[in-house]
Amino acid sequence: MYVISSIDEYMISVCACLIANLIIDVSFFVTRINVPNRVKLMFAIISTCLIVGFRISFRIYRKINILLNKKINKCEKKLLIIGAGDAGALIIKEIKNLEKTKYEIVGLIDDDERKTNTSISGVKVLGNRNDIIKITEEKSINEIIIAMPSEDSSTISEIANICKETKCTIKILPNFEELIDRDVNLNNLRDLNTNDLLKRDPIKLDNEGIENYIKNKVILITGGGGSIGSEIARQISKYSPRELLILDIYENNAYDLQNELKYKNPNLNLKVLIATVRDRERIDSILKKFIDKINSTKFVAVRFVNA
């Protein structure tokens, strides 16, 4: 862990030096020690320069050390940062302050036309979202970081979809709700996921309510081997049903799902039933077979899904 002094800390140091010299000057006046004003002024300037310069010297040494390491160790990835705001500036600062980094920051992207061709910490804003694909090809970009935590989900979605058209690895800085009580840094970056591609905020499920509804109950899913039914079965299996019954007309799909669920949840009480919901007698026989188990539970949840 390291601490880098900011301009505010330097100003505090200068103020502290000036106050210290003022106290010394007052003490000379009270004790009637006659010191020439030229000497007092020279002492104040030299002491301030030495104290503040001592702090700056560590920063200069670190910067030189980082530059030398970067020349010796070639960067593995060329990086493009989307978002020339505060978050983007903090990401640039952190990467540049790493003694060993795999990134070479090629440039920034921002939709604000006033920022185009300006620079942040020596990194130039190359264009807007419409230039992303062209820039990644021309500059041989390997990785893209979307650093726009304050933007709405629709904007993030549009930019993320453009980035997916490139061959680059895409990482994103979460929104401010996810960053509460955390500093913005490289550890907060995560891979792009499906929620980032939605043009709306993701729906938050009431997991506790779902668990209370499903736990220790017998669940029958018809069409369980299909795309919708199988996903419902996967989700239900997480909430500890007493017994999960998968009913489907296609044997292969149903048994593939059975193997998958049993592998992920070895303790899951799972049965596969081969039938069609159009066969009234077969459905009646299944319900009669499991009727005791159904009646012994508080509630039975039945889901009919078209195969």
C-alpha positions as CSV (number, residue, x, y, z in Angstrom):
1,M,0.0,0.0,0.0
2,Y,1.3,3.5,-0.8
3,V,0.2,7.1,-0.3
4,I,0.6,9.8,-2.9
5,S,0.4,13.4,-1.7
6,S,-2.1,15.5,-3.5
7,I,-2.0,19.2,-4.2
8,D,-4.2,19.8,-1.2
9,E,-1.6,18.2,1.1
10,Y,1.2,20.3,-0.4
11,M,-0.8,23.4,0.3
12,I,-1.4,22.3,3.9
13,S,2.4,21.7,4.3
14,V,3.1,25.2,2.9
15,C,0.6,26.8,5.3
16,A,2.0,24.8,8.2
17,C,5.5,26.1,7.4
18,L,4.3,29.7,7.1
19,I,2.5,29.4,10.5
20,A,5.6,27.9,12.1
21,N,7.7,30.8,10.8
22,L,5.2,33.3,12.0
23,I,5.3,31.7,15.5
24,I,9.1,31.9,15.4
25,D,9.0,35.5,14.4
26,V,6.6,36.3,17.2
27,S,8.9,34.5,19.7
28,F,11.8,36.6,18.5
29,F,9.7,39.8,19.0
30,V,8.6,38.7,22.6
31,T,12.2,37.7,23.6
32,R,13.6,40.9,22.0
33,I,16.0,38.9,19.9
34,N,17.1,41.1,17.0
35,V,17.1,39.1,13.8
36,P,17.2,40.9,10.4
37,N,14.1,40.6,8.3
38,R,16.2,39.4,5.3
39,V,17.3,36.4,7.4
40,K,13.8,35.6,8.6
41,L,12.5,35.7,5.0
42,M,15.4,33.5,3.7
43,F,14.8,31.0,6.6
44,A,11.0,30.9,5.8
45,I,11.7,30.2,2.1
46,I,14.4,27.6,2.6
47,S,12.6,25.7,5.4
48,T,9.4,25.6,3.3
49,C,11.2,24.4,0.2
50,L,13.1,21.7,2.1
51,I,10.0,20.4,3.9
52,V,7.7,20.4,0.9
53,G,10.5,19.3,-1.5
54,F,11.2,16.3,0.7
55,R,7.6,15.1,0.3
56,I,7.7,15.8,-3.5
57,S,11.0,13.9,-3.9
58,F,9.3,10.7,-3.0
59,R,6.7,11.3,-5.7
60,I,9.4,12.1,-8.3
61,Y,11.4,9.0,-7.3
62,R,8.3,6.8,-7.7
63,K,7.4,8.4,-11.0
64,I,10.9,7.8,-12.4
65,N,10.9,4.2,-11.1
66,I,7.5,3.5,-12.8
67,L,8.7,4.9,-16.1
68,L,11.9,2.8,-16.0
69,N,9.9,-0.3,-15.2
70,K,7.5,0.3,-18.0
71,K,10.4,0.6,-20.5
72,I,12.0,-2.6,-19.2
73,N,8.7,-4.6,-19.0
74,K,6.7,-4.3,-22.1
75,C,2.9,-3.9,-21.6
76,E,0.9,-6.9,-22.6
77,K,-2.4,-5.2,-23.3
78,K,-3.4,-2.0,-25.1
79,L,-6.3,-0.4,-23.3
80,L,-9.1,1.9,-24.4
81,I,-11.1,3.6,-21.6
82,I,-14.7,4.7,-22.3
83,G,-15.7,7.7,-20.2
84,A,-13.5,10.8,-19.7
85,G,-15.1,11.8,-16.5
86,D,-13.9,11.5,-12.9
87,A,-14.1,7.7,-12.9
88,G,-12.0,7.4,-16.0
89,A,-9.5,9.8,-14.6
90,L,-9.2,7.7,-11.4
91,I,-8.6,4.5,-13.4
92,I,-5.9,6.3,-15.5
93,K,-4.2,7.6,-12.3
94,E,-4.3,4.1,-10.7
95,I,-2.8,2.3,-13.7
96,K,-0.1,5.0,-14.1
97,N,0.9,4.7,-10.5
98,L,1.3,0.9,-10.6
99,E,5.0,0.0,-10.7
100,K,4.2,-3.1,-12.7
101,T,1.2,-3.0,-15.0
102,K,0.1,-5.0,-18.0
103,Y,-1.7,-2.1,-19.6
104,E,-0.7,0.6,-22.1
105,I,-3.5,3.2,-22.1
106,V,-4.0,4.1,-25.7
107,G,-6.8,6.7,-25.3
108,L,-10.2,7.7,-24.1
109,I,-13.7,7.8,-25.6
110,D,-16.4,10.3,-24.6
111,D,-19.6,11.5,-26.2
112,D,-19.0,15.1,-25.0
113,E,-17.6,16.8,-28.1
114,R,-15.9,19.5,-26.0
115,K,-13.5,16.8,-24.6
116,T,-12.4,15.5,-28.0
117,N,-8.7,16.0,-28.5
118,T,-8.2,17.1,-24.9
119,S,-6.1,15.0,-22.5
120,I,-6.5,13.6,-19.0
121,S,-3.2,12.8,-17.3
122,G,-1.5,12.6,-20.7
123,V,-4.1,10.3,-22.2
124,K,-5.9,11.8,-25.2
125,V,-9.7,11.7,-25.9
126,L,-9.8,10.1,-29.3
127,G,-13.5,10.4,-30.2
128,N,-17.0,9.3,-29.3
129,R,-18.9,6.0,-29.2
130,N,-19.2,6.0,-33.0
131,D,-15.4,5.8,-33.3
132,I,-15.0,2.8,-31.0
133,I,-14.8,0.1,-33.6
134,K,-12.5,2.1,-35.9
135,I,-10.1,3.0,-33.1
136,T,-9.9,-0.5,-31.7
137,E,-8.9,-1.7,-35.2
138,E,-6.4,1.1,-35.9
139,K,-4.8,1.0,-32.5
140,S,-4.9,-2.8,-32.1
141,I,-6.8,-2.5,-28.8
142,N,-6.9,-5.6,-26.6
143,E,-9.1,-4.5,-23.8
144,I,-11.9,-2.0,-23.2
145,I,-12.9,-0.6,-19.8
146,I,-16.3,1.1,-19.6
147,A,-15.8,3.7,-16.8
148,M,-19.2,5.4,-16.6
149,P,-20.8,4.5,-13.2
150,S,-23.2,7.5,-13.2
151,E,-24.8,6.7,-16.6
152,D,-28.2,5.1,-16.9
153,S,-28.6,1.5,-18.0
154,S,-29.8,2.4,-21.5
155,T,-26.6,4.4,-22.3
156,I,-24.4,1.6,-20.9
157,S,-26.4,-1.0,-22.9
158,E,-25.9,0.9,-26.2
159,I,-22.2,1.4,-25.6
160,A,-21.7,-2.2,-24.4
161,N,-23.4,-3.5,-27.6
162,I,-21.0,-1.5,-29.7
163,C,-18.0,-2.8,-27.8
164,K,-19.2,-6.4,-28.3
165,E,-18.8,-5.9,-32.0
166,T,-15.0,-5.6,-31.4
167,K,-12.7,-8.5,-30.6
168,C,-11.6,-6.9,-27.3
169,T,-12.0,-8.1,-23.8
170,I,-14.6,-5.9,-22.1
171,K,-14.6,-4.9,-18.5
172,I,-17.0,-2.4,-16.7
173,L,-16.9,-0.3,-13.6
174,P,-20.1,-0.9,-11.7
175,N,-22.7,1.9,-11.1
176,F,-22.5,4.1,-8.0
177,E,-25.0,1.9,-6.1
178,E,-22.6,-1.0,-6.3
179,L,-19.7,1.2,-5.4
180,I,-21.1,2.6,-2.1
181,D,-18.5,2.5,0.7
182,R,-15.8,1.5,-1.8
183,D,-13.2,3.6,-3.6
184,V,-13.1,3.6,-7.4
185,N,-10.1,1.4,-8.4
186,L,-9.1,-1.5,-10.6
187,N,-10.4,-4.1,-8.1
188,N,-13.9,-2.9,-8.8
189,L,-13.7,-3.8,-12.4
190,R,-15.7,-6.8,-13.5
191,D,-16.5,-8.6,-16.8
192,L,-19.5,-7.5,-18.8
193,N,-22.6,-9.5,-18.1
194,T,-26.1,-9.8,-19.6
195,N,-27.6,-7.2,-17.1
196,D,-25.3,-4.6,-18.7
197,L,-26.8,-5.3,-22.1
198,L,-30.4,-4.6,-20.9
199,K,-31.9,-1.3,-21.8
200,R,-33.6,-1.3,-18.3
201,D,-32.7,-2.0,-14.8
202,P,-32.6,-5.8,-14.0
203,I,-35.6,-7.2,-12.1
204,K,-34.8,-8.0,-8.5
205,L,-36.4,-11.2,-7.3
206,D,-37.8,-11.7,-3.8
207,N,-35.6,-14.7,-3.1
208,E,-36.9,-15.1,0.5
209,G,-40.5,-15.1,-0.7
210,I,-39.8,-17.6,-3.4
211,E,-38.0,-19.9,-1.0
212,N,-40.9,-19.8,1.4
213,Y,-43.2,-20.7,-1.5
214,I,-41.2,-23.6,-2.8
215,K,-39.3,-25.1,0.2
216,N,-40.5,-28.6,1.3
217,K,-43.2,-28.7,-1.3
218,V,-43.7,-31.2,-4.2
219,I,-43.3,-29.4,-7.5
220,L,-44.6,-30.7,-10.8
221,I,-43.3,-29.0,-14.0
222,T,-44.9,-30.1,-17.3
223,G,-42.8,-29.5,-20.4
224,G,-39.8,-29.6,-18.1
225,G,-37.4,-30.7,-20.8
226,G,-38.0,-27.6,-23.0
227,S,-36.1,-24.4,-22.9
228,I,-38.5,-22.6,-20.5
229,G,-39.4,-25.6,-18.4
230,S,-35.8,-26.6,-17.9
231,E,-34.8,-23.1,-16.8
232,I,-37.7,-23.1,-14.3
233,A,-36.5,-26.5,-13.0
234,R,-33.0,-25.1,-12.6
235,Q,-34.2,-22.2,-10.6
236,I,-36.6,-24.2,-8.4
237,S,-33.9,-26.7,-7.6
238,K,-32.0,-24.0,-5.7
239,Y,-34.8,-23.6,-3.2
240,S,-34.9,-27.1,-1.7
241,P,-38.2,-28.5,-2.8
242,R,-39.3,-31.7,-1.1
243,E,-39.6,-33.4,-4.5
244,L,-39.2,-32.1,-8.0
245,L,-41.1,-33.8,-10.8
246,I,-40.1,-33.2,-14.4
247,L,-42.7,-34.2,-16.9
248,D,-42.0,-34.1,-20.7
249,I,-42.9,-36.0,-23.8
250,Y,-39.3,-36.1,-25.1
251,E,-37.2,-38.6,-23.1
252,N,-33.7,-37.3,-24.2
253,N,-34.3,-33.7,-23.1
254,A,-35.8,-34.8,-19.8
255,Y,-32.9,-37.2,-18.9
256,D,-30.3,-34.6,-20.0
257,L,-31.9,-32.2,-17.5
258,Q,-32.0,-34.8,-14.8
259,N,-28.3,-35.5,-15.2
260,E,-27.5,-31.8,-15.0
261,L,-29.6,-31.1,-12.0
262,K,-28.4,-34.2,-10.1
263,Y,-24.8,-33.2,-10.8
264,K,-25.3,-29.7,-9.5
265,N,-27.6,-30.7,-6.6
266,P,-26.7,-34.3,-5.5
267,N,-29.3,-34.1,-2.6
268,L,-32.1,-33.0,-4.8
269,N,-35.1,-35.4,-4.8
270,L,-35.8,-35.5,-8.5
271,K,-38.0,-37.7,-10.7
272,V,-38.5,-37.7,-14.5
273,L,-41.9,-38.6,-15.9
274,I,-42.3,-39.3,-19.6
275,A,-45.8,-38.3,-20.8
276,T,-47.8,-35.7,-22.7
277,V,-50.3,-33.4,-21.0
278,R,-52.8,-34.3,-23.7
279,D,-53.0,-37.8,-22.4
280,R,-55.7,-37.4,-19.7
281,E,-55.4,-40.9,-18.4
282,R,-51.6,-40.8,-18.0
283,I,-51.8,-37.4,-16.2
284,D,-54.5,-38.8,-13.9
285,S,-52.4,-41.8,-13.1
286,I,-49.4,-39.6,-12.3
287,L,-51.4,-37.4,-10.0
288,K,-52.9,-40.4,-8.2
289,K,-49.5,-41.9,-7.8
290,F,-48.1,-38.8,-6.1
291,I,-51.4,-37.8,-4.4
292,D,-50.3,-38.9,-1.0
293,K,-47.1,-37.0,-1.2
294,I,-49.0,-33.9,-2.4
295,N,-51.5,-34.1,0.4
296,S,-48.8,-34.5,3.0
297,T,-47.4,-31.1,2.1
298,K,-48.8,-27.7,3.0
299,F,-49.1,-26.8,-0.6
300,V,-48.4,-28.1,-4.1
301,A,-47.0,-25.9,-6.8
302,V,-47.9,-27.1,-10.3
303,R,-46.5,-25.3,-13.4
304,F,-47.8,-26.2,-16.8
305,V,-45.4,-25.1,-19.5
306,N,-46.0,-25.8,-23.2
307,A,-43.3,-28.2,-24.5
